[in-house]
Amino acid sequence: MERQVRVIGLAKWLCIPLGCIMFYGTVNSFGPFAARLLSLAAMAGFFLLMRNEQHRLIGETIAGDIRDAIQEVGNVESFVEIRRVKSGILARVYLVNAREKAVFVQRAITRKLEECSMKKYLWVMQLTDMPAGVSLEETQQKLNEKLMEELRRRHKGE
């Protein structure tokens, strides 16, 4: 999987020659101004398409490793949320009524992510055990607040 991510990371730079091809292919038909706009649109579209695919593959790999680690521990109901933030990937694991299994799940996830080739892209990993009656939105809000507190503390140098 890491090889695919690297190949896609390099392939996104093919947008430059593709933009040039678009320019030279359309300059006679539409004129230089329209050809520049079309080539820029083609370059940006291809670059964003490749970058999004690269991030999707990274997130899918990390989520798969987390799910595998949870399966190793046993029958624990869980949700895995992967978000892309500017600094990297944010992974959140929501366990439902895991209680004493939560510690074992955390250890298994940590062990599995240490072996993962995509761990360099993982910026933050949050794990929480929530009761069945609590809504996911409330738990997400609490995790967002904890993340902001941690970032503020790191920024102040504590």
Helices and strands as residue ranges (DSSP letters): H 2-11, G 12-14, H 15-30, H 32-73, E 77-85, E 88-96, H 101-115, G 119-121, E 122-130, H 136-156
